[in-house]
Amino acid sequence: MKTAQDKHKMMTTMPIPKLITSLAVPTIISMLVTSFYVMADTYFVGQINTQSTAAVGISFSIMAIIQAFGFFFGHGSGNFISRKLGAKDYDSAEKMASTGFFYAFTFGIIIAVLGNIFLTPICILLGSTETILPYAENYLGIILIGAPFMASSLVLNNQMRFQGNAVYAMIGIIIGAVINIGLDPLLIFVLDMGVSGAALSTIISQFCSFMVLIYMDSKGTNIKIKFKNFTPSFTYLKEITYGGIPSLSRQGLVSLSTIMLNVAAGAYGDAAIAGMSIVTRICMFINSFVIGFGQGFQPVCGFNYGAGLYRRVREGFYFCIKTGVIFLTICAIIGYIFAPEIVSWFRKDDPLVIEIGARALRWQLITLPIGTWVILCNMMLQTIRIPGRALILSSARQGLFFIPFIIILPKLLGLQGVEMCQAVSDFCSFILAFPLTVPVLKKLRQDNVDQRKNLRS
């Protein structure tokens, strides 16, 4: 069994391509499986009716908020843990692991309670029409019950990943996904529970995944979660905030932008909401490869930055950029050619959903490859604790650009403005990432522990 010292040596000496690939494979599998079972939900619900498909898309905004707090505490604590492990400060890493976990579970409980108290007004605020509202209430009311387990599972997942133990996290994610995919048709069709069955399947799978992750956390070199290590001090909360605020901002803006997208699409009917919801799931699935690859880079980035080995951070960054651009370019070409067929997998009985979805998918695929640069830049800035630049970049795609564009473009171009809004936002984010990241990359050319302060200037 590897010791903490063995892990430190591996993370700081193994050749970068081999190291990142070994860490990225389980995270890529985790991301693909997670995205796949979200798509499976959309697929099975799509067999019910258009309103159910739209209800799942509308509920995604609240799920994004739950994920936002999970990523906030998970990335915030995980970034800190990887740097402390790189600096061989194991005591601080252990305290942070438990602190991030218990914070996330508590916030999940708060979200579950408040969400169910104000369920109907929340569904209306999210963009539900009169025909979608009953389905949205049934689906979201059940989904909210699983909020504590979803949020804290994300913390466990990210902490294990930042420790370089992504295989353990992958096992928990896969088991939950397999359960969800198996339960979906059983509850939706065999037991005739409809959209409520899809929601119940999701929270059962999340709870099972949570229990498996708790068990996996006790294995190998993982830092064990112990209540006695829970340290709700200002110092640890500040570190979580610095490391996690870009994730909270990004996911929070995902929620807000999804609400605004649903409202804008709702002006063109339920089919427009359903079509845009399907496209969102498809692009999430494709992007999950690059996100998973980047997550394999993050522990390498954190360990080597903590050890002052900046050239390895830079080398790993560019290796991930090249790999991601090649992969997404291939996906974009294939997806553009077969866009109508891909959308029809989810809602083949509604030609209008297919028509709207195919156009929107082609728009998003045009800018898909350049998203690699934005994703990796944000991950690097966040991991090496340059929160100001990371926050700006994480807010750009879904906030700084998408929100004004989703207000302006539909007024100018109608439904086409809704369909092309994300692509325009992606391009603007790509341009913004250069002045935020290139100066940092230039300062990572030499190994020098004392250079950390200069990196933040």
Salt bridges, closest charged atoms under 4 A:
ASP91 OD2 - LYS95 NZ 3.68
GLU239 OE1 - ARG83 NH2 3.36
GLU239 OE1 - ARG385 NE 3.32
GLU355 OE2 - ARG359 NH1 2.93
GLU419 OE2 - ARG359 NH2 2.80
ASP426 OD1 - ARG397 NE 2.35
ASP447 OD2 - ARG311 NH2 3.18
